[in-house]
C-alpha cells in the first residue's frame, strides 16, 4: 500500500463518528448506471424537469417511459462490497451518518439502518401520489404504465410521481438539515463515488472539511473537490472502500 493509503487507514482507524457520503459510483459495480458522471445517462438524454412533469402529460409520459426502461436494472441489482463495507462500519458503531445521493435502495439492502441513512434524493423504489401523497411500489406503477403507456394514477385519481427529487425540484429541507448536522458533528468525512458537482448535496461533506474535519474522497475520475480533500483516491469504490474501512 502507498503512503497516502496508509495515512487514510490511520485516519479511519482513529475516527469514531464517520460521515460517509455516496454517489452513483458506489453502485455502478451493482449494475446501476451512472447518471451524472462524464459518461453518465444525463450526457445522452435530456432529463425531464420537475415543473414540466407537473404541468405536461407528455412530460409525464416521457419520464415514465424512462423509468420503465431503467427499472429492471434497479430491481435486479444487489449490494456490492462497498455497500457492505459501509454497513459493517455501522455495525461496528463507528458510523455517524450515511448520506447518499443514490435512489437505488442498495444501502438499505446491504443492512444500513434507517436511523443512520439520509437519502437526499429520495427513493426510486416507490412512487408518490401528487394529490393524496400515498405511496405505491415502483413495480406496480411501472406495470400500470407498461399496460397502456399512460402516466400511472393513484387509486384516488391523482398522478403518480417517482418518489425521487427531480431536476428543478427542491430537496426536502428536514433531510438536508439532518445531513449538514452530521457533517458538523463527524470526526471524519469520506465521499465515495460522487463527482461532487451537484448542489446542495455536494456541500454536505465539504461542510465537514470547513469545520476542520479530515476529508477523504474516492472516485473513478476527477471530482469538484479534488483540490479540497485531504486525500483523494482514484479508482473503483468496490475495491478501495472495503480495504480502507477494514
N, C-alpha and C positions, 0 to 999 in steps of 0.2 A: 504494500500500500504506500502511496506517496505521502509526503509530509502534510499536505493540506488535508488529506482524508483523515490522517491520524489526529490532526487538530480538531476536525469536525467531530470525530468519535469522542474526543475528550470533552468537548462542549456538550454533547448529548449525554454522556455518562454522568456529568455533573449537574444536569438540569433535572428539576422535579416538577416543573409546571410548563410543559412544552405545548406551544401552539403549532399545529400542523395545518397548512393552507394548501388545498389541492385544486388542480385544474385538469383539463382534458387529458394531458399527457400521462396521468396516473392510470387512466382507463383504456388507453389505446391497446395495451397488451391484453385486454379482455375482449377486443374486437369492437369497442365503441369508437366511432370515428371522431377525429379531432375537428372541432368546428371553427376555432379562431386562430389556429396556427398558420404559418406561412403557406401550407398546402391544405388548409382546412376546408371544411364544407362551404363556409361563407365566402371563400375565394372563387367558388364555382357556381354559386347560385345566390340570388338576392333574397335576403331574409324578409319575411312578412312583418311589417311594423304593427305595433300594438293598436294604434288608432285605426289603421286600415282594417285590421281584423275586427275591431268593434263595429266599424261603420259599413263594411262591404261584404256582401255574400260571396263574391268572387275571391276576396282575400281569405275568407274562412275556408273556402274550398281548396285554395292553393296551399294553405297551411296544413289542413288535414290530409291532403294528398302527400305532402312531405312527411308528416307524422306516420302515415300508413306505410310509406316506403321504408322508413328507418326503424319502426317499432320492432320488427322481428329481430334485429341485431340487439336491441336493448333487452328483449325478452330472453334471448339465448345467452347473454353474457353472464359470466361468473367472476367473482372476485379473483384478483391475481395476488402475487406475492407482496406487492406494495400495499394493497388494501389490507391484507392480513397482518403486515408488519405494524401498521397504524393501530389496528385492533389489539394487537399484542401489547403495544405500548400503553393503551388504555387499561388493559387487564393488569398491567404491572403497576398501575396507579400513578403514572407519570405524564399522562395527557391532560392538559388543562382544557383544551378545546380542539375540535376538528372542524375547520371552516372550509367548506367546499363550494366551488363554482359549478360542480357537476350535478346533473339531474338524473343520473343513471341508477341511483339506489344501491350501488355496489359497496359503498362503505357500510350501509345497514346490513347488506347480505353477508359481509365479512365479519360482522359481530360488533361493529361500533354502536354504542348506545345512544339513544335519542337525547339524553341529558348532556352529552358532550358534542353532539353533531349539530352544526349550524349550516343549513342548506340555503345559501344566499340566493340561488336562482330557482328554487322550488324543486318539484319532483316531476319527472317525465313519465312516471308510472301511473299517474292519475289525471283525471280531467275534472274541472270545477264548473258548476253552472254559474253563468253570469247574472242570473236573477235570484235564485234561492240559495246559492253557494254550496249546494250539496255536491259531494264528491262521487265520481264514478271511476271504476278501474279503466286504465287506458286500453286494456284489452277489449272491454265492452264497447268503449267509444269508437275504437278503430274498426271493430266488427260492424258497428252501425254505419260508419262511413263507407266501408267496403261493400256493404249490402246494396246501396243505391247511389253512392257518390255525392250525397247531400251532407252538408255540415251536420254533425250529430246534435241532438237536442236532449235535454233532461226530461224526466217524466213530467215536470211542471210546465214544459213547453219552452223553457229558456235555452239559449245557446250554450253548448259546452265549449270550454276553452282548456287546453292542456294546462295543468297546474304549474306552469313554469313562468319565469319572468321573460317576457318577450322584448325585442328591441323597441325602445321608446317607452317601456313600462317602468315606473319607479320601483325600486326594491322596497320590500317591507321594512319599515323603519325599526320596529322592535328587533327583527332579525339582525339588521345591520348594527344596531347598538350593542347587541349581545356579542357580535364578532369583535367590535372595537374594544369592548371592555376586556375581552380575553387577551387582545393584543397588549393592552396596558398592563395586565396582571401576569403575563407569562414571564418566564426567565430565559426562554429561547424560542425563536420563530424559525420554522422550516417551511419553505414554499416548494411544492412538488408538482411538476408537470403543468405549469402555467406560464404563459408568455408575459403575464403581469401587465397587460396592456388595456384591460377593461376596467373602467372605473364605475362605481366607487370600490368594487371588490378588491382591486389591486392595492388599494391604500391600507387594507387591513394588516398584512404583515409588515408593511412599511411603517405603520404606527408603532409597532414593537421596536423596530430599528430606531425610530425617532425618540423613543423612550429610553434608549441606551441598551436595549437587549441585543444579544448576538443574533445575527440573521443569516441563515443558510438558504441557498436556492439550488434546486435540482431540476434540470430541464434539458430536453434534447433540442439544442439550438439556442439562440440568444433570447434574452428577456429584457424587459424595460428596466429591470433593477440590477443589471449586471455590474454597474459601477457603484452600486449602493450596498450590495450584500457583502458580508464579511468573507464568505467563501462561496464560490459558485462551482457546481459540478455539472458538466455537460454530458448527458447520456441517458440511458434507459432507466426510468424510475423503478421498474421491476427488478433491476439488478442492483442499483445503488442504494435505494432506501432500506431494504432488508439488512444489508451489510452495515449501514450507518446506525440503525436502531437496535441491532442485535447486541 
